[in-house]
Amino acid sequence: MRKLCIFAGGFAAAVVGCVLLRMGSAAWLAGAIFAAVSLGAFFLRGNLARRAAICCLGLGVGLLWYAGYSALFLQPAIRADGQTMHVCAIAADDPAPTRYGTSVPAEITLEGRRYDALIFLREEAPEIRPGDTLQLDAELALTNAEWNTDSIYLRSRGVMLVAKARSAAAITPGGVIPVRMIPAYCAHALRQKIAALFPDDTAGFVTALLTGRRSELDTGDQSALSIAGIYHIVAVSGMHVSILLGMIVILCGTKRRLAAGIGVPVVLFFVLMTGAPASAVRAGCMQALLLLAPLARRENDMPTSIMAALTLLLAANPWSAMDIGLQMSFTSITGILLFSGPIYRRIAEVRWLRHTLWKQTSLSWVARTMISSFACSIGSMALSLPLSAVCFQMVSLTAPVANMLCLWAVTLVFTATVVICLASFALGPLMLGPAWLVSWLVRYILVVCGAISRIPCAAVYLLNGYMWVLAALFYAAVLLLALRPKAEGKRIAAAGLALGFAAVLTLAYLDYHLPDFTFTALDVGQGQCLIYNCGTQTCVIDCGGEDDSGELAARFLQSYGEYRVEALVVTHFDADHADGVSQLLRRIRVDTLYLPDTDDSSGLRAAIEAQAEQNGCEMIYLCEDMALSLGEAELQIFAPVSGESGNDGGLSCLASSGKYDILITGDMTQMAELRLLSLHELPDIELLVAGHHGARTSTSEALLQRTRPETVLISVGGDNTFGHPAPETLARIRAYGAAVYRTDENGTITIRG
């Protein structure tokens, strides 16, 4: 078995290296060289030489596989890149709403080869099921053509093409479901069954737990699970596969052949049904080898199982190496294998546990389960923490406790829901009662995670430079424990971490609060979220955008030790300015909410008002101008200059600290800007936040001439469909000599005065 491990390790190293280095034709030559070296090494004597030969063979095969995959499989997709053509596609999963329409996972056939693609339609929420045919004119783009985050994410998930609709899609319902679409169709049916059986407040969680479709989960619940450190339970992973296989093994008893004969196909189908995420494929492969090894009279070898699973994933899609799910899955399982056993044994040897809980049969099972969850959580974090910190810019400090309190309930929910859904196909409405009971366990999980997420410092966010110091301290403590594992080393490591954590939080707080003022435009994509701080007073102006702006704003504030906001101003009720307000209200204490008293047909105003009322936040509707004192600064909020709803009926703000003035006009058009100028004597300003994300119809010459800004900041999303910022607007701004900074190019922008 170890020979397979060595070969798989070489193969994986070669493929990962090719992906990171973006190797082209050179991979052919390098692969041939390693293959030749491996053949020569096989004639050498000695065990070490044989292992080197197997490793070189793995490297050679990996290089040649990558080169062949790129040159043969991808060529039709490369030729179609940038072309607009008539596309005939087959839906591979349910559609998902986007801000500007709908996205549909689909299969597109080019020159006889099938490619996974993501189609963006202009229509909102059309009725599409897996197996339906879509015909439309679309512009095709090859993923990973540019080295950017979104493109790499799609390519790592196997999506090779993105198709942007240039015409309405003609949808033809599928007849006979293709065999390859059966798992996706079953997932569709399972989601419908869950929606019919479970209450609305728990159906989203159950859907995510069984199918991995997290878009069904409430945004607030997603945030709570993430902060508590157990978001992995709704990303189909090894835990889900292990529970499913455990059910089969228990039912089969001691019949290993029967367990393998049933378990392997069921696990394979489950992995395909959930979209074959890397973590599930890894777990499925490892569990299959675990079942089949005794039947083949081989001892199961865990390193071999891990490397075999990695080889399978990279062979199917070399770019899956860039999938954070794959990276987290393999580092977590490696950490669990290396550290969780010793941690569990060390806890189990504690004297009072041996003399109390272990002797109580009724408590022993619960205690062992909770300690096992705690040990696995610590082991998993030991190696996966750096990835989590870099990719999610967050580290949950409460994950071990949350896992200990919740994983037993997750196991019961998953097992019971599988039984309920299968039984419901025969018993129908009779399963509503059991589903209602299971929902209370789901509510327990969500309540626990919600309570944990509200604890100050439940998670630390690496949105400021000081948090990287904390990450370095953590690994220094791990190294110290490795070098000095006795009690003295543990005390030094714990004291160093505690002091370092306190110092990091203090430095971050002072860095944000010591300047006369701090003004930040968060990078929220196509939207706007501005944070103005002076001393101990903080005001947020707008909170909306593509990238979960409410959660991002909360994490940014908390990364600097800010858990309270004195004022939150919503200029108007467009989604790109206000769809994150409710989540921000859930996560941060807001004293007063300032709103325009205008109509809103989207429902955002009602949702914001309901959340504010639930959180005890005062609401003030502005019909007249108002001045707020924020420490040494002043914020003037100008009432709407128009009685109509929409962009021209919004609020605008002038923030002043000493001689530094900042003007924010929301989405005002040039006509509304003229009214604003006629009603108010605006000073020369240092910073102007461009209106309507730099649209052609805003940031007029009259406004620029009156205010003479030194700097113009544009909050805008990259490659947005509106063409913001408009070239005409940029030309007007530069004509007045103002420097321009944009969130799509500069990311989050902070100005300190």
LINFENHU-V664286 format. One line per field, one symbol per residue. ss: DSSP state (~ for helix, > for strand, _ for the rest). phi: phi as a letter, one per 40 degrees, with the letter a starting at -180 (. if undefined). A space follows every 10 residues. Layout:
ss: ???
phi: ???
This chain:
ss: _~~~~~~~~~ ~~~~~~~~~~ ~____~~~~~ ~~~~~~~~~~ ~_____~~~~ ~~~~~~~~~~ ~~~~~~~~~~ ~~~_~~~~~~ ___>>>>>>> >____>>>__ >>>>>>>>>> __>>>>>>>> >_________ __>>>>>>>> >>______~~ ~~~~~~____ >>>>>____> >>______~~ ~~~~~~~~~~ ~~~~~~~__~ ~~~~~~~~~~ ~__~~~__~~ ~~~~~~~~__ ~~~~___~~~ ~~~~~~~~~~ ~~___~~~~~ ~~~~~~~~~~ ~~~____~~~ ~~~~~~~~~~ ~~~~~_____ _~~~~~~~~~ ~~~~~~_~~~ ~~_~~~~~~~ ~~~~~~~~~~ ~~~~~~~~__ ~~~~~_~~~_ ~~~~~~~~~~ ~~~~~~~~~~ ~~~~~~~~~~ ~~_>>>__~~ ~~~~~~~~~~ ~~~~~~~~~~ ~~~~~~~~~~ ~~~~~~~~~~ ~~~~~~~~~~ ~~~_____>> >____~~~~~ ~~~~~~~~~~ ~~~___~~~~ ~~~~~~~~~~ ~~~~~~~~~~ ~~~____>>> >______>>> >>>>__>>>> >>>>____~~ ~~~~~~~~~_ ___>>>>>>> ____~~~~__ ~~~~~~~_>> >>>>>>____ ___~~~~~~~ ~~~~___>>> >>___>>>>> __>>>>>>__ ______~~~_ _>>>>>>__> >>>>_____~ ~~~~~~~~~_ ______>>>_ ~~~~______ ~~~~~~~___ >>>>______ ______~~~~ ~~~~~___>> >>~~~~__>> >>_
phi: .ccccccccc cccccccccc cfcbcccccc cccccccccc ccccchcccc cccccccccc cccccccccc cbccddcccc dgcbacbbbb cbaccbcbcb iabbcabbbb fgbcbcbbbb ccccfccbbd hcbbbacacc bccgcbcbcc ccdccccgcc bbbbcbaccc bbdccccddc cddccccdcc cccccccbcc cbcccccccc bgcccccddc cdccccccgb cccbbdaccc cccccccccc ccgccccccc cccccccccc ccccgfcdcc cdcccccccc ccdcccfbcc bcdccccccc ccccccadcc dccccccccc ccccccccbc ddcccccccc cccccbcccc dccdcccccc cccccccccc cdbcdccccc cbfabccbdd cccccbcccc cccccccdcc cccccbbfcc cccdccccdc cccdcccccc cccccdgcab bccbcccccc cccdcccccc cccbccdccc cccccccccc cccccccccc ccbcddabbb bccbgcaaab bbbbgbbbbb bgaaicbfcc cccccccccb gbbabcabbb caccdcbacb cccccccbcb cbbbbccbca ccgcdccccc cccccgccbb ccbbcabbcb gcbbbcbccd cbcccgdcbc cbbbbbbgbb bbbbbgbdcc cccccdcccb ccccbcbbcd cfggcdcbfc cccccccfcc bbbbcaccfc ccgcccdccc ccccccgccb bbccbbgcbb bbb
